[in-house]
Amino acid sequence: MKLNILVAGCLFTAAVAMPAAAETIIYTAELNGLSEEPSNMSPALGTATVTIDTELRTMRVEESFSGLLAETTASHIHCCTSVPNTGLAGVATPMPAFPGFPLGVTAGSHDQTLDMNVDSSYNPPFLAANGGSAVNAFNTLVAGLDSGTAYANIHTSEFPGGEIRGFLAPIPEPESYAMLLGGLGLLSVMVRRRRV
């Protein structure tokens, strides 16, 4: 009887922890010169956080950076390389930079939410490569973020190909940990019960 109550409790916990139909996915990257291709010795550092809302189809981009050797000329997301965490890819988001991104500085921050339902949220060649459809471009970009083949890049006048970059990786959502813990709890009870 106790086992049935425990199983029911684990199933309830898993059900409560399941994400709703709408999903918010967060990706992060540490930006540095060694991650560039070719790599460089820039002392600059930065972070990028991209939050995707799959229901609203929005993308929030938060970036901060400091120590650049030259003034910023561009910042955007590139997608998609042929191999995760390496290589070069075309620009997926607006050129030369996200709307409102600080250009002409060596340090700064940026926080912008883009409506990914509109064509202007994409670089025209990326949009064209995805059938001219914002829906297809969004799906390709999210797939690239999920697979580790999309990266954030900050370009400067000294490094026109990019001074610092980082491949964006998803942060596991709390629901996954709750389901994992519930499953491990159930497994340990079953193992304990077999021993007795």
Backbone as a ProteinNet text record, in pm:
[ID]
protein_1_A
[PRIMARY]
MKLNILVAGCLFTAAVAMPAAAETIIYTAELNGLSEEPSNMSPALGTATVTIDTELRTMRVEESFSGLLAETTASHIHCCTSVPNTGLAGVATPMPAFPGFPLGVTAGSHDQTLDMNVDSSYNPPFLAANGGSAVNAFNTLVAGLDSGTAYANIHTSEFPGGEIRGFLAPIPEPESYAMLLGGLGLLSVMVRRRRV
[TERTIARY]
82.1	0	86.9	194	281.7	345.5	379.3	440	342.5	214.8	114.6	101	105.9	96.5	219.4	336.1	459.1	455.8	412.4	403.9	308.1	192.3	94.5	154.6	229.4	293.8	396.1	475.6	575.4	508	400.3	328.4	267.1	214	157.4	265.7	381.6	492.9	536.3	544.5	584.3	480.8	352	246.3	248.8	269.9	274.5	396.4	506.8	631	632.6	538.6	537.4	513.2	586.5	566.3	433.1	380.5	256.9	287.8	186.3	204.2	301.5	288.8	383.3	511.9	622	749	842	910.9	1015.1	1147.5	1234.3	1363.8	1471.9	1567.2	1674.9	1806.6	1880.7	2012.4	2113.9	2234	2338.4	2470	2556.5	2691.5	2785.2	2906.8	3016	3088.1	3106.8	3169.5	3315.5	3403.8	3546.5	3616.7	3738.7	3815.1	3861.9	3888	3934.3	3826.3	3699.8	3590	3566.3	3632.6	3618.6	3687.3	3652.2	3719.2	3760.6	3892.4	3999.5	3999.9	4054.7	4058.1	4152.8	4130.5	4217.2	4245.3	4336.7	4378.9	4313	4197.5	4128.4	4101.2	4127.4	4098.2	3948.9	3871.1	3729.4	3652	3551.3	3460.4	3317.3	3227.3	3086.3	2998.4	2871.6	2772.7	2654.7	2589.9	2467.5	2364.3	2243.6	2131	2019.1	1970.2	1861.2	1744.5	1629.5	1509.4	1406.6	1368.8	1270.4	1136.7	1031.3	894.7	830.3	805.3	756.3	610	533.2	393.4	381.4	443.2	438	533.4	628.8	734.7	811.9	866.5	952.7	1091	1189	1325.4	1381.7	1408.1	1470.9	1621.6	1696.1	1842.1	1899.4	1976.5	2045	2194.8	2268.2	2412.6	2480.5	2594.2	2680.5	2823.7	2906.9	3044.2	3131.5	3260.4	3356.8	3495.9	3583.3	3722.8	3752.8	3661.8	3688.4	3807.7	3886.6	4004.2	3969.8	3849.7	3805.5	3654.7	3601.5	3459.3	3370.8	3254.3	3160.3	3109	3094.5	3038.6	2915.3	2899.6	2787.1	2770.5	2649.9	2620.7	2494.7	2502.7	2389	2412.3	2316.2	2327.7	2349.3	2447	2476	2415.6	2364.3	2306	2309.6	2336.5	2369.9	2496.3	2592.4	2714.8	2684.9	2775	2752.7	2787.1	2870.2	2911.5	2888.8	2829.9	2807.3	2936.2	2925	3031.5	3157.8	3145.8	3261.8	3214.7	3303.8	3274	3212.1	3180.1	3120.9	2984.2	2896.6	2762.1	2719.3	2617.8	2562.4	2486.2	2459	2386.9	2237.6	2174.7	2031.7	1945.7	1997.7	1919.1	1951.9	1885.2	1904.7	2050.9	2081	2215.7	2215.2	2320.6	2442.5	2431.7	2328.4	2315.9	2168.9	2146.4	2012.2	1965.7	1837.2	1787.5	1823.8	1884.4	1919.9	2052.1	2122.4	2252.1	2350.4	2430.9	2523.1	2642.1	2647.1	2758.4	2856.5	2983.9	3085.9	3135.2	3120.6	3164.9	3253.3	3326.3	3409.2	3353.1	3247	3179.6	3033.9	2948.2	2807	2717.1	2588.1	2489.9	2370.8	2291.4	2178.7	2071.5	1945.4	1831.9	1718.2	1684.7	1584.7	1502.5	1371.1	1284.9	1236.6	1261.7	1223.8	1098.8	1010.3	893.5	939.3	951.4	1005.7	900.7	781.5	677.1	691.7	779.1	793.3	927.1	924.8	1043.1	1162.6	1137.8	1247.1	1329.4	1285.7	1363.2	1472.2	1482.5	1580	1665.4	1784	1868.5	1804.3	1784.3	1715	1768.1	1901.9	1947	1905.4	1903.4	1859.9	1711.2	1634.2	1490.8	1468.5	1540.7	1526	1565	1669.9	1714.2	1611.9	1517.6	1412.5	1277	1278.9	1156.5	1088.2	1157.4	1096.6	990.6	988.8	885.9	944.4	884.8	929.3	908.8	803.4	778	892.1	930.1	1039.7	1172.4	1197.1	1321.6	1328.5	1216.8	1211.6	1242.4	1179	1200.9	1345.3	1407	1547.2	1637.9	1610.1	1691.3	1680.6	1559.7	1542.5	1613	1602.6	1672.5	1824	1874.5	2016.7	2058	1974.2	2001.8	2000.5	1903.3	1892.2	2011	2064.3	2171.1	2311.3	2322.9	2455.7	2525.9	2447.2	2507.5	2478.6	2433.4	2409	2495.5	2546.9	2634.1	2607	2633	2626.3	2764.9	2768.6	2895.4	2893	2999.8	3015.1	3136.8	3114.3	3218.5	3267.6	3394.7	3452.4	3531.9	3573.5	3650	3785.4	3844.3	3971.3	3952.9	3837.4	3806.4	3673.8	3676.5	3551.6	3479	3552.3	3489.5	3433.9	3460	3412.7	3525.8	3508.9	3611	3581.6	3455	3418.5	3290.1	3285.4	3164.9	3152.4	3035	3010.3	2891.2	2901.6	2790.9	2685.9	2562.5	2451.1	2408.3	2387.6	2347.5	2226	2132.1	2012	2042.9	1971.5	1977.3	1863.9	1892.6	1783.7	1681.3	1553.2	1447.4	1423.7	1374	1351.8	1260.7	1167.8	1076.9	1152.6	1259.1	1338.1	1402.2	1454.3	1514	1408.6	1290.3	1184	1144.9	1132.2	1097.9	1210.7	1334.6	1448	1450.7	1434	1434.1	1318.8	1200.8	1085.9	1114	1171.8	1204.6	1311.1	1414.3	1518.5	1462.4	1371	1307.1	1228.9	1152.5	1074	1165	1272.9	1367.6	1433	1473.2	1537.7	1441.1	1314.7	1214.8	1196.6	1192.2	1174.3	1293.2	1415.6	1534.8	1535.2	1501.8	1497.9	1396	1280.2	1172.1	1214.1	1289.5	1336.3	1434	1515.8	1614.9	1547.5	1434.5	1366.1	1288.4
-119.5	0	126.5	124.5	241.4	268.4	158.3	174.5	241.7	204	265.5	415.1	452.4	594.4	669	606	668.1	682.8	578.8	585.5	696.2	703.2	807.9	946.3	960.9	1088.9	1127	1030.4	1057.4	1096.1	1025.8	1059.6	1198.4	1234.9	1368.1	1474	1449.2	1544.2	1561.9	1450.4	1458.9	1535.4	1511.9	1580.6	1730.6	1767.3	1909.3	1975.6	1900.9	1957.5	1966.7	1901.4	1904.3	2046.1	2086.7	2221.3	2232.1	2352.4	2378.2	2376.3	2392	2389.6	2499.2	2617	2724.7	2695	2722.5	2690.8	2810.2	2836.6	2937.5	2864	2886.7	2818.9	2925.4	2902.7	2999.1	2938.2	3016.4	2976.3	3079.1	3034	3126.5	3096.6	3196.9	3181	3277.4	3233	3319.3	3363	3492.8	3546.5	3579.7	3533	3563.7	3549.6	3598.8	3596.4	3458.4	3371.8	3236.9	3155.6	3192.9	3121.3	3168.5	3277.3	3326.8	3231.1	3244.2	3167.6	3262.2	3289.9	3236.8	3301	3228.3	3279.1	3398.9	3481.7	3597.8	3612.2	3697.7	3715.2	3835.7	3874.7	3987.6	3957.4	4055.8	4036.6	4056.1	4093.7	4124.2	3999.7	4024.8	3918.6	3967.5	3874.1	3909.6	3790	3817.4	3711.9	3742.4	3637.3	3650.5	3553.5	3602.8	3519.5	3542.3	3434.8	3440.5	3361.9	3427.5	3362.7	3355.1	3233.1	3208.2	3173.9	3241.9	3207	3143.6	3011.6	2940.2	2969.4	3015	3047.6	3184.8	3284.6	3420.5	3437.1	3347.6	3353.7	3484.2	3502.7	3617.1	3566.4	3654.7	3623.7	3744.2	3724.1	3828.9	3805.5	3908.8	3900	3995.9	3940.3	4020.4	3996.4	4104.2	4092.4	4196.5	4158.5	4254.7	4220.7	4323.7	4302.9	4415	4385.4	4487.3	4448.2	4546.9	4522.5	4503.1	4542.3	4528.2	4614.8	4568.3	4642.9	4754.6	4751.4	4854.4	4873.1	4973.3	5005.4	4906.3	4879.5	4785.5	4837.5	4743.5	4775.6	4690.8	4577.2	4487.7	4387.7	4337.4	4228.4	4159.1	4028.1	3951.5	3804.1	3720.7	3576.4	3514.5	3425.5	3350.8	3210.8	3157.4	3023.5	2968.5	2852.6	2742.4	2677.6	2647.7	2582.2	2435.8	2370.8	2229.6	2136.1	2183.9	2103.4	2186.4	2127.9	2204.8	2264.1	2384.8	2454.4	2482.5	2486	2520.8	2568.7	2635.3	2677.5	2814.9	2850	2979	2959.1	3055.9	3050	3190.5	3198	3327.1	3392.4	3519.6	3596	3566.8	3535	3503.1	3622.8	3711.1	3821.2	3953.4	4063.1	4190.4	4232.9	4297.3	4348.2	4499.8	4565.2	4504.8	4459.5	4508.3	4475.6	4470.2	4414.8	4415.9	4560.9	4588.4	4725.5	4773.3	4890.4	4948.1	4900.2	4810.4	4764.8	4881	4900.6	5015.3	4996.1	5078.1	5074.1	5186.7	5166.6	5268.1	5272.3	5161.2	5156.2	5032.7	5029.8	4913.8	4834.5	4883.8	4813.3	4857.8	4770.2	4807.7	4688.7	4714.3	4607.2	4637.6	4535.2	4545.9	4447.7	4488.9	4402.5	4438.1	4347.5	4373.7	4247.8	4262.9	4150.7	4172.3	4072.8	4078.4	3994.7	4045	3969.2	3886.3	3756.8	3669.9	3631.4	3688.9	3667.6	3763.1	3862.6	3962.8	3945.2	3970.1	3950	4034	4152.5	4242.9	4191.7	4084.8	4025.9	3931.7	3917.9	3827.5	3902	3850.8	3897.7	3848.9	3936.7	3894.6	3766.8	3745.2	3617.9	3494.9	3507.1	3395.5	3368.8	3475.4	3462	3395.8	3440.8	3384	3236.6	3200.6	3061.1	2970.4	3029.7	2954	2977.9	2991.9	3004.1	3138.1	3240.5	3372.3	3376.7	3276.9	3264.5	3285.7	3379.3	3402.5	3276.9	3201.8	3078	2979.1	2958.6	2865.5	2916.1	3045.8	3102.9	3085.5	3108.4	3090.7	2945.9	2851.7	2709.5	2669.7	2721.4	2691.7	2749.4	2872.2	2935.9	2860.3	2822	2746.8	2611.4	2545.3	2417.8	2437.4	2547.6	2577.5	2605	2676.9	2702	2571.1	2486	2357.7	2266.4	2272.3	2179.8	2234.1	2357.1	2414.1	2461.7	2496.2	2542.5	2689.9	2762.4	2907	2978.7	3094.4	3166.6	3316.4	3378.4	3524	3578.8	3692.3	3747	3899	3955.9	4101	4136.7	4219.7	4262.1	4401.3	4427.3	4559.1	4605.2	4731.8	4785.6	4716.2	4668.8	4597.3	4451.8	4394.9	4256.2	4253.3	4287.4	4293.9	4160.4	4049.2	3917.2	3876.6	3955.7	3927.4	3929.8	4008.6	4011.7	3908.3	3893	3791.5	3720.8	3591.6	3515.5	3399.1	3337.5	3218.6	3143.4	3011.5	2927.3	2920.7	2940.3	2942.3	2799.3	2771.7	2638.9	2652.1	2557.4	2565.4	2538.7	2609.4	2584.7	2488.2	2372.9	2280.4	2348.6	2329.2	2391.4	2313.9	2380	2315.7	2193.5	2192.5	2079.5	1950.7	1959.5	1840.7	1784.2	1872.8	1827.1	1764.9	1822.7	1767.8	1628.5	1610.8	1479	1379.4	1421.8	1335	1291.8	1386.2	1352.9	1259.8	1285.2	1197.6	1056.4	1042.7	911.4	840.7	914.2	854.2	810	890	851.4	722.9	711.1	591.1	470.6	489.1	381.8	333.7	425.1	385.3	310	348.7	277.1	136.5	123	-10.8	-99.6	-44.3	-122.4	-163.2	-70.5	-99.3	-207.5	-199.8	-296.5	-436.7	-445.8	-576.5	-639.2	-557.2	-609.7	-664.9	-609.2	-651.2	-775.4
0	0	0	80.6	86.1	-49.8	-120.2	-251.7	-348	-343.5	-430.4	-403.6	-276.2	-240	-291.6	-277.7	-325.6	-477.5	-547.4	-693.7	-734.8	-669	-700.6	-675.1	-566	-536.1	-641.4	-687.5	-791.8	-922.7	-957.8	-1080.4	-1072	-955.6	-936.5	-951.4	-890.5	-899.8	-1044.9	-1118.4	-1259.1	-1340.2	-1311.5	-1385.5	-1358.3	-1233.7	-1198	-1261.2	-1270.7	-1323.3	-1475.3	-1543.5	-1689.9	-1739.8	-1842.2	-1894.9	-1967.5	-1971.3	-2044.3	-2193.3	-2274.5	-2419.2	-2462.7	-2403.4	-2433.3	-2358.4	-2422.5	-2361.2	-2372.3	-2263.8	-2263.6	-2251.7	-2346.1	-2347.1	-2336.2	-2246.4	-2223.3	-2270	-2346.3	-2396.4	-2346.9	-2315	-2270.6	-2341.1	-2340.2	-2395.1	-2325.7	-2305.5	-2261.7	-2388.6	-2404.8	-2525.4	-2497.7	-2586.2	-2571.1	-2706.1	-2712.4	-2836.2	-2876.3	-2779.9	-2812	-2882.8	-2865.2	-2930.7	-3073.2	-3113.1	-3250	-3347.4	-3474.9	-3578.5	-3689.8	-3703	-3619.7	-3480.8	-3386.6	-3249.2	-3241.6	-3140.2	-3119.6	-2970.7	-2936.9	-2797.4	-2729.9	-2775.5	-2713.4	-2565.5	-2478.1	-2335.7	-2304	-2404	-2382.1	-2339.6	-2259.1	-2215.4	-2228.4	-2245.5	-2252.5	-2222.3	-2206.3	-2188.5	-2279.4	-2321.6	-2401	-2344.7	-2328.4	-2287	-2386.9	-2444.1	-2541	-2482.8	-2473.4	-2421.1	-2532.4	-2566.5	-2672	-2607.6	-2650.2	-2611.1	-2733.6	-2727	-2844	-2875.8	-2776.8	-2804.3	-2870.4	-2809.5	-2865.1	-2983	-2993.7	-3093.8	-3082.2	-2963.2	-2937.2	-2899.5	-2913.1	-2873.7	-2799.2	-2671.6	-2592.1	-2594.1	-2629	-2635.8	-2532	-2439.2	-2337.1	-2353.7	-2374	-2388.4	-2300.6	-2246.4	-2177.7	-2216.5	-2224.6	-2270.8	-2218.6	-2205.8	-2164.2	-2212.4	-2217.6	-2251.1	-2398.5	-2487.3	-2630.2	-2669.7	-2763.6	-2808	-2904.6	-2958.2	-3052.3	-3034.9	-3102.4	-3087.9	-3163.7	-3106.6	-3167.2	-3301.5	-3396	-3527.6	-3558.8	-3487.7	-3515.2	-3401	-3388	-3294.9	-3342.6	-3353.2	-3401.5	-3370	-3411.6	-3395.2	-3532.2	-3540.4	-3661.1	-3648.2	-3758.5	-3757.5	-3899.7	-3921.1	-3831.9	-3888	-3802.2	-3846.9	-3876.8	-3951	-3984.9	-3870.2	-3776.8	-3661.4	-3535.1	-3430.4	-3307	-3250.6	-3199.2	-3126.5	-3206.1	-3337.2	-3418.7	-3555.5	-3626.4	-3762.3	-3772.2	-3896.5	-3927.4	-3990.4	-3970.4	-4027.9	-4065.7	-4149.3	-4188.5	-4074.4	-4090.7	-3988.8	-4000.8	-3888.2	-3885.9	-3846.2	-3763.8	-3707	-3777	-3741.2	-3813.1	-3823.2	-3935.3	-3963.7	-3956.9	-3918.2	-3868.6	-3723.2	-3654.8	-3513	-3473.1	-3355.3	-3298.8	-3283.1	-3302.1	-3280.5	-3138.9	-3131.8	-3002	-2945.3	-3013.6	-2963.4	-2967.4	-2859.9	-2856.6	-2951.1	-3054.5	-3148.8	-3115.3	-3148.5	-3123.8	-2980.7	-2906.6	-2766.5	-2746.2	-2634.5	-2601.8	-2484.4	-2424.3	-2314.5	-2314.4	-2271.4	-2265.2	-2242.7	-2254.5	-2240.4	-2330.6	-2350.9	-2442.6	-2398.5	-2406.7	-2371.8	-2466.5	-2554.4	-2658	-2681.6	-2695.1	-2732	-2874.7	-2959	-3099.3	-3123.4	-3204.8	-3249.7	-3369	-3350.5	-3454.1	-3558.7	-3549.1	-3648.8	-3766.8	-3753.5	-3858.8	-3931.4	-4059.9	-4143.6	-4099.5	-4044.9	-4008.2	-3889.9	-3825.3	-3715.3	-3764.9	-3896.5	-3957.4	-4059.9	-4081.8	-4190	-4320.6	-4420.6	-4543.6	-4609.2	-4619.3	-4678.4	-4596.1	-4462.8	-4377.7	-4400.2	-4408.2	-4433.6	-4570.1	-4672.9	-4807.5	-4810.2	-4736.4	-4732.3	-4665.4	-4594.4	-4526.8	-4592.5	-4724.3	-4802.1	-4791.2	-4737.3	-4722.3	-4614.2	-4528.5	-4424.8	-4286	-4210.8	-4072.6	-3987.9	-4014.8	-3940.2	-3962.7	-4088.4	-4117.9	-4061.6	-4073	-4020.5	-3869	-3801.2	-3655.2	-3619.4	-3688.2	-3659.2	-3683.4	-3789.1	-3817.3	-3709.6	-3668.2	-3564.6	-3432.5	-3392.4	-3267.3	-3276.3	-3392	-3410.2	-3397.4	-3451.7	-3439.5	-3296	-3223	-3081.2	-3003	-3032.8	-2962	-2989.9	-3110.4	-3150.4	-3125.8	-3074.4	-3049.1	-3174.4	-3278.3	-3403.8	-3431.5	-3328.6	-3340.5	-3236.6	-3275.8	-3182.6	-3184.8	-3070	-3056.1	-3088.1	-3157.5	-3203.4	-3191.3	-3139	-3133.3	-3217.8	-3319.3	-3413	-3374.5	-3402.4	-3375.7	-3497.8	-3494.5	-3607.1	-3621.3	-3513.2	-3521	-3564.9	-3531.5	-3566.8	-3642.8	-3772.7	-3848.9	-3858.8	-3846.9	-3848.4	-3714.2	-3611.1	-3476.2	-3376.2	-3268.3	-3163.1	-3055.5	-3018	-2918.8	-2963.9	-2935.8	-2967.4	-2871.2	-2874.2	-2793.4	-2849	-2851.2	-2895.4	-2785.2	-2824.5	-2729.5	-2697.4	-2569	-2523.6	-2433	-2442.9	-2359	-2212.3	-2125.9	-1981.7	-1950.5	-1885.4	-1852.1	-1762.1	-1794.8	-1717	-1587.5	-1483	-1353.2	-1362.2	-1458.1	-1469.7	-1498.2	-1576.4	-1608.2	-1482.6	-1396.8	-1272.2	-1180.5	-1174.8	-1090.1	-1136.8	-1267.8	-1320.5	-1295	-1310.2	-1285.2	-1139.5	-1046.7	-904.6	-869.1	-927.1	-901.6	-949.2	-1067.4	-1121.6	-1040.3	-996.3	-913.2	-778.8	-722.9	-596.5	-611.7	-717.9	-744	-765	-839.4	-864.3	-735.1	-648.5	-522.9	-432.2	-430.9	-351	-404.4	-535.9	-595.5	-565.5	-574.1	-544.4	-398.4	-309.9	-166.4	-138	-201.8	-179.5	-224.5	-334.4	-381.8	-284.9	-221.9	-126.2	-3.2	36.6	158.4	139
[MASK]
++++++++++++++++++++++++++++++++++++++++++++++++++++++++++++++++++++++++++++++++++++++++++++++++++++++++++++++++++++++++++++++++++++++++++++++++++++++++++++++++++++++++++++++++++++++++++++++++++++

